[in-house]
Amino acid sequence: MPETNLTVSEIDPVDVVEQPKAAPTLQTIDYQDAVVVPPQDLNDDVITVTIKDDELPDAVLKAVMMGLAEEQWSLRALRAKKEKEGKDFSHLAIKRGTLLKYMSETVIQRQALVGGSGEIDLKGPKFREVIKMFLNIISDTFDEIKIPSEYKDLFFHSLSKNLEGWEIKAEKILKTLH
């Protein structure tokens, strides 16, 4: 540390200026296996096609999951090859672990889109709105083909009686599908 009573010409710059630290060494990337894909070839990629076709978010996430699964398999195979060759494969294990973490986060996001557990909530407001929409379609169809209103009323009265207990029947069907 320099003395505080020094003049500017007496100050040693080495004592005042911090020397730069050595830059960390970067891992070299082997580009011999790199492939540049022309844009027209992207039409064969399921993720690109799904996004381009403006699919529902669930379909896009499923396509992304398929892509991630493919990449994690590739990393797993490469890691096994490096291990057999006696080469360092720790960086591949870290990459695959990170990829698996992203996959689990994507699964959680996908479950949130389909309603959490993936189960159909028969008593939920979303499902009720879908049923209501179908009943309105049926009603509109009666009007479109000019069914007299008394027949329409008779149909819906009979339908409501036949639908009693439908949730219990539907729950049984859903349980058999697992």
Phi and psi in degrees as GROMACS dihedral restraints (atoms count N, CA, C in turn):
[ dihedral_restraints ]
;  ai    aj    ak    al  type     phi  dphi    fc
    3     4     5     6     1   -73.4    20    10
    4     5     6     7     1   157.0    20    10
    6     7     8     9     1   -69.2    20    10
    7     8     9    10     1   152.0    20    10
    9    10    11    12     1   -84.3    20    10
   10    11    12    13     1   -11.9    20    10
   12    13    14    15     1   -96.7    20    10
   13    14    15    16     1    19.1    20    10
   15    16    17    18     1   -85.3    20    10
   16    17    18    19     1   152.7    20    10
   18    19    20    21     1   -85.3    20    10
   19    20    21    22     1   168.3    20    10
   21    22    23    24     1   -58.4    20    10
   22    23    24    25     1   -40.0    20    10
   24    25    26    27     1   -70.3    20    10
   25    26    27    28     1   -19.4    20    10
   27    28    29    30     1   -90.2    20    10
   28    29    30    31     1    -7.6    20    10
   30    31    32    33     1   -80.1    20    10
   31    32    33    34     1   130.6    20    10
   33    34    35    36     1   -86.3    20    10
   34    35    36    37     1   117.6    20    10
   36    37    38    39     1   -57.9    20    10
   37    38    39    40     1   -28.2    20    10
   39    40    41    42     1   -63.3    20    10
   40    41    42    43     1   -33.6    20    10
   42    43    44    45     1   -76.6    20    10
   43    44    45    46     1   -21.9    20    10
   45    46    47    48     1  -100.2    20    10
   46    47    48    49     1   -42.8    20    10
   48    49    50    51     1   -89.4    20    10
   49    50    51    52     1   125.9    20    10
   51    52    53    54     1   -75.0    20    10
   52    53    54    55     1   131.6    20    10
   54    55    56    57     1   -73.8    20    10
   55    56    57    58     1   140.3    20    10
   57    58    59    60     1   -65.4    20    10
   58    59    60    61     1   142.7    20    10
   60    61    62    63     1   -79.8    20    10
   61    62    63    64     1   152.5    20    10
   63    64    65    66     1   -63.9    20    10
   64    65    66    67     1   137.4    20    10
   66    67    68    69     1   -67.7    20    10
   67    68    69    70     1   141.5    20    10
   69    70    71    72     1   -65.2    20    10
   70    71    72    73     1   147.0    20    10
   72    73    74    75     1   -77.0    20    10
   73    74    75    76     1   136.0    20    10
   75    76    77    78     1   -95.6    20    10
   76    77    78    79     1   144.3    20    10
   78    79    80    81     1   -72.6    20    10
   79    80    81    82     1   130.5    20    10
   81    82    83    84     1   -75.5    20    10
   82    83    84    85     1   145.6    20    10
   84    85    86    87     1  -107.2    20    10
   85    86    87    88     1   131.5    20    10
   87    88    89    90     1   -90.0    20    10
   88    89    90    91     1   110.5    20    10
   90    91    92    93     1   -92.7    20    10
   91    92    93    94     1     5.1    20    10
   93    94    95    96     1   -64.8    20    10
   94    95    96    97     1   -27.4    20    10
   96    97    98    99     1   -96.4    20    10
   97    98    99   100     1    -1.7    20    10
   99   100   101   102     1   -68.5    20    10
  100   101   102   103     1   141.2    20    10
  102   103   104   105     1  -124.9    20    10
  103   104   105   106     1   130.0    20    10
  105   106   107   108     1   -95.9    20    10
  106   107   108   109     1   122.6    20    10
  108   109   110   111     1   -98.0    20    10
  109   110   111   112     1   122.0    20    10
  111   112   113   114     1   -63.6    20    10
  112   113   114   115     1   148.3    20    10
  114   115   116   117     1   -54.4    20    10
  115   116   117   118     1   -35.7    20    10
  117   118   119   120     1   -66.2    20    10
  118   119   120   121     1   -26.3    20    10
  120   121   122   123     1   -75.4    20    10
  121   122   123   124     1   -12.6    20    10
  123   124   125   126     1   -68.9    20    10
  124   125   126   127     1   -15.0    20    10
  126   127   128   129     1   -67.8    20    10
  127   128   129   130     1   -14.2    20    10
  129   130   131   132     1   -90.3    20    10
  130   131   132   133     1    -7.1    20    10
  132   133   134   135     1   -87.2    20    10
  133   134   135   136     1   122.0    20    10
  135   136   137   138     1   -61.4    20    10
  136   137   138   139     1   -36.8    20    10
  138   139   140   141     1   -67.4    20    10
  139   140   141   142     1   -45.8    20    10
  141   142   143   144     1   -62.0    20    10
  142   143   144   145     1   -44.6    20    10
  144   145   146   147     1   -64.0    20    10
  145   146   147   148     1   -42.2    20    10
  147   148   149   150     1   -61.7    20    10
  148   149   150   151     1   -43.4    20    10
  150   151   152   153     1   -70.0    20    10
  151   152   153   154     1   -42.9    20    10
  153   154   155   156     1   -62.7    20    10
  154   155   156   157     1   -36.9    20    10
  156   157   158   159     1   -79.1    20    10
  157   158   159   160     1     2.7    20    10
  159   160   161   162     1    55.3    20    10
  160   161   162   163     1    48.1    20    10
  162   163   164   165     1   -68.2    20    10
  163   164   165   166     1   168.8    20    10
  165   166   167   168     1   -63.6    20    10
  166   167   168   169     1   150.7    20    10
  168   169   170   171     1   -53.4    20    10
  169   170   171   172     1   -35.6    20    10
  171   172   173   174     1   -63.1    20    10
  172   173   174   175     1   -40.3    20    10
  174   175   176   177     1   -67.9    20    10
  175   176   177   178     1   -39.0    20    10
  177   178   179   180     1   -64.3    20    10
  178   179   180   181     1   -46.2    20    10
  180   181   182   183     1   -62.6    20    10
  181   182   183   184     1   -36.7    20    10
  183   184   185   186     1   -64.6    20    10
  184   185   186   187     1   -42.0    20    10
  186   187   188   189     1   -63.8    20    10
  187   188   189   190     1   -40.6    20    10
  189   190   191   192     1   -63.5    20    10
  190   191   192   193     1   -42.3    20    10
  192   193   194   195     1   -60.3    20    10
  193   194   195   196     1   -39.8    20    10
  195   196   197   198     1   -64.4    20    10
  196   197   198   199     1   -40.7    20    10
  198   199   200   201     1   -64.9    20    10
  199   200   201   202     1   -43.1    20    10
  201   202   203   204     1   -64.5    20    10
  202   203   204   205     1   -40.3    20    10
  204   205   206   207     1   -63.2    20    10
  205   206   207   208     1   -40.3    20    10
  207   208   209   210     1   -63.1    20    10
  208   209   210   211     1   -43.4    20    10
  210   211   212   213     1   -68.6    20    10
  211   212   213   214     1   -39.3    20    10
  213   214   215   216     1   -66.9    20    10
  214   215   216   217     1   -35.4    20    10
  216   217   218   219     1   -63.8    20    10
  217   218   219   220     1   -41.9    20    10
  219   220   221   222     1   -61.9    20    10
  220   221   222   223     1   -43.6    20    10
  222   223   224   225     1   -64.8    20    10
  223   224   225   226     1   -37.8    20    10
  225   226   227   228     1   -63.9    20    10
  226   227   228   229     1   -43.9    20    10
  228   229   230   231     1   -65.8    20    10
  229   230   231   232     1   -41.0    20    10
  231   232   233   234     1   -66.1    20    10
  232   233   234   235     1   -39.4    20    10
  234   235   236   237     1   -61.9    20    10
  235   236   237   238     1   -43.1    20    10
  237   238   239   240     1   -63.5    20    10
  238   239   240   241     1   -39.3    20    10
  240   241   242   243     1   -64.2    20    10
  241   242   243   244     1   -46.1    20    10
  243   244   245   246     1   -64.5    20    10
  244   245   246   247     1   -37.7    20    10
  246   247   248   249     1   -63.9    20    10
  247   248   249   250     1   -42.5    20    10
  249   250   251   252     1   -64.4    20    10
  250   251   252   253     1   -34.1    20    10
  252   253   254   255     1   -80.2    20    10
  253   254   255   256     1    -4.3    20    10
  255   256   257   258     1    74.4    20    10
  256   257   258   259     1    20.4    20    10
  258   259   260   261     1   -95.9    20    10
  259   260   261   262     1   160.7    20    10
  261   262   263   264     1   -66.6    20    10
  262   263   264   265     1   126.9    20    10
  264   265   266   267     1  -124.3    20    10
  265   266   267   268     1    10.5    20    10
  267   268   269   270     1   -61.4    20    10
  268   269   270   271     1   -37.0    20    10
  270   271   272   273     1   -65.6    20    10
  271   272   273   274     1   -30.9    20    10
  273   274   275   276     1   -70.8    20    10
  274   275   276   277     1   -37.6    20    10
  276   277   278   279     1   -64.1    20    10
  277   278   279   280     1   -39.5    20    10
  279   280   281   282     1   -66.7    20    10
  280   281   282   283     1   -43.5    20    10
  282   283   284   285     1   -62.2    20    10
  283   284   285   286     1   -43.3    20    10
  285   286   287   288     1   -66.8    20    10
  286   287   288   289     1   -40.3    20    10
  288   289   290   291     1   -60.4    20    10
  289   290   291   292     1   -42.6    20    10
  291   292   293   294     1   -63.4    20    10
  292   293   294   295     1   -42.3    20    10
  294   295   296   297     1   -63.3    20    10
  295   296   297   298     1   -41.8    20    10
  297   298   299   300     1   -64.7    20    10
  298   299   300   301     1   -35.2    20    10
  300   301   302   303     1   -62.1    20    10
  301   302   303   304     1   -46.0    20    10
  303   304   305   306     1   -62.7    20    10
  304   305   306   307     1   -37.0    20    10
  306   307   308   309     1   -63.2    20    10
  307   308   309   310     1   -43.4    20    10
  309   310   311   312     1   -65.2    20    10
  310   311   312   313     1   -37.3    20    10
  312   313   314   315     1   -65.8    20    10
  313   314   315   316     1   -36.7    20    10
  315   316   317   318     1   -68.4    20    10
  316   317   318   319     1   -37.8    20    10
  318   319   320   321     1   -61.2    20    10
  319   320   321   322     1   -43.5    20    10
  321   322   323   324     1   -63.1    20    10
  322   323   324   325     1   -41.5    20    10
  324   325   326   327     1   -64.7    20    10
  325   326   327   328     1   -39.8    20    10
  327   328   329   330     1   -66.3    20    10
  328   329   330   331     1   -40.6    20    10
  330   331   332   333     1   -63.5    20    10
  331   332   333   334     1   -36.6    20    10
  333   334   335   336     1   -64.1    20    10
  334   335   336   337     1   -35.1    20    10
  336   337   338   339     1   -69.0    20    10
  337   338   339   340     1   -37.9    20    10
  339   340   341   342     1   -91.9    20    10
  340   341   342   343     1     6.8    20    10
  342   343   344   345     1   104.8    20    10
  343   344   345   346     1    30.9    20    10
  345   346   347   348     1    88.4    20    10
  346   347   348   349     1   -88.9    20    10
  348   349   350   351     1   -86.6    20    10
  349   350   351   352     1    -5.3    20    10
  351   352   353   354     1    87.7    20    10
  352   353   354   355     1    -4.6    20    10
  354   355   356   357     1   -81.3    20    10
  355   356   357   358     1   151.9    20    10
  357   358   359   360     1   -85.0    20    10
  358   359   360   361     1   124.1    20    10
  360   361   362   363     1   -90.1    20    10
  361   362   363   364     1    94.6    20    10
  363   364   365   366     1   -65.5    20    10
  364   365   366   367     1   -21.1    20    10
  366   367   368   369     1  -103.2    20    10
  367   368   369   370     1     1.1    20    10
  369   370   371   372     1   -77.1    20    10
  370   371   372   373     1   157.0    20    10
  372   373   374   375     1   -64.3    20    10
  373   374   375   376     1   -32.0    20    10
  375   376   377   378     1   -66.5    20    10
  376   377   378   379     1   -44.9    20    10
  378   379   380   381     1   -65.5    20    10
  379   380   381   382     1   -40.3    20    10
  381   382   383   384     1   -60.3    20    10
  382   383   384   385     1   -38.4    20    10
  384   385   386   387     1   -66.3    20    10
  385   386   387   388     1   -36.0    20    10
  387   388   389   390     1   -66.7    20    10
  388   389   390   391     1   -44.6    20    10
  390   391   392   393     1   -60.9    20    10
  391   392   393   394     1   -44.8    20    10
  393   394   395   396     1   -59.0    20    10
  394   395   396   397     1   -41.0    20    10
  396   397   398   399     1   -61.3    20    10
  397   398   399   400     1   -44.7    20    10
  399   400   401   402     1   -63.9    20    10
  400   401   402   403     1   -40.1    20    10
  402   403   404   405     1   -64.9    20    10
  403   404   405   406     1   -37.1    20    10
  405   406   407   408     1   -66.5    20    10
  406   407   408   409     1   -36.8    20    10
  408   409   410   411     1   -62.8    20    10
  409   410   411   412     1   -42.6    20    10
  411   412   413   414     1   -63.2    20    10
  412   413   414   415     1   -45.6    20    10
  414   415   416   417     1   -61.1    20    10
  415   416   417   418     1   -45.3    20    10
  417   418   419   420     1   -63.5    20    10
  418   419   420   421     1   -33.8    20    10
  420   421   422   423     1   -67.2    20    10
  421   422   423   424     1   -40.2    20    10
  423   424   425   426     1   -59.2    20    10
  424   425   426   427     1   -44.4    20    10
  426   427   428   429     1   -64.9    20    10
  427   428   429   430     1   -40.2    20    10
  429   430   431   432     1   -63.0    20    10
  430   431   432   433     1   -40.0    20    10
  432   433   434   435     1   -94.5    20    10
  433   434   435   436     1    11.7    20    10
  435   436   437   438     1    60.7    20    10
  436   437   438   439     1    44.9    20    10
  438   439   440   441     1   -75.2    20    10
  439   440   441   442     1   131.6    20    10
  441   442   443   444     1   -58.4    20    10
  442   443   444   445     1   145.7    20    10
  444   445   446   447     1   -59.9    20    10
  445   446   447   448     1   -32.3    20    10
  447   448   449   450     1   -65.0    20    10
  448   449   450   451     1   -35.4    20    10
  450   451   452   453     1   -70.7    20    10
  451   452   453   454     1   -38.5    20    10
  453   454   455   456     1   -62.0    20    10
  454   455   456   457     1   -45.8    20    10
  456   457   458   459     1   -63.3    20    10
  457   458   459   460     1   -40.9    20    10
  459   460   461   462     1   -61.4    20    10
  460   461   462   463     1   -43.5    20    10
  462   463   464   465     1   -60.5    20    10
  463   464   465   466     1   -50.1    20    10
  465   466   467   468     1   -67.8    20    10
  466   467   468   469     1   -32.0    20    10
  468   469   470   471     1   -65.3    20    10
  469   470   471   472     1   -46.4    20    10
  471   472   473   474     1   -65.2    20    10
  472   473   474   475     1   -40.5    20    10
  474   475   476   477     1   -61.4    20    10
  475   476   477   478     1   -42.6    20    10
  477   478   479   480     1   -63.5    20    10
  478   479   480   481     1   -37.2    20    10
  480   481   482   483     1   -67.1    20    10
  481   482   483   484     1   -40.9    20    10
  483   484   485   486     1   -70.1    20    10
  484   485   486   487     1   -23.9    20    10
  486   487   488   489     1   -85.8    20    10
  487   488   489   490     1    -4.0    20    10
  489   490   491   492     1   -60.5    20    10
  490   491   492   493     1   128.7    20    10
  492   493   494   495     1    79.1    20    10
  493   494   495   496     1    12.1    20    10
  495   496   497   498     1   -61.8    20    10
  496   497   498   499     1   -32.0    20    10
  498   499   500   501     1   -64.0    20    10
  499   500   501   502     1   -39.2    20    10
  501   502   503   504     1   -65.4    20    10
  502   503   504   505     1   -43.7    20    10
  504   505   506   507     1   -63.0    20    10
  505   506   507   508     1   -42.6    20    10
  507   508   509   510     1   -65.5    20    10
  508   509   510   511     1   -40.3    20    10
  510   511   512   513     1   -60.0    20    10
  511   512   513   514     1   -42.5    20    10
  513   514   515   516     1   -62.2    20    10
  514   515   516   517     1   -42.0    20    10
  516   517   518   519     1   -63.0    20    10
  517   518   519   520     1   -45.2    20    10
  519   520   521   522     1   -62.2    20    10
  520   521   522   523     1   -36.1    20    10
  522   523   524   525     1   -67.2    20    10
  523   524   525   526     1   -34.1    20    10
  525   526   527   528     1   -73.7    20    10
  526   527   528   529     1   -18.9    20    10
  528   529   530   531     1   -80.9    20    10
  529   530   531   532     1    -9.8    20    10
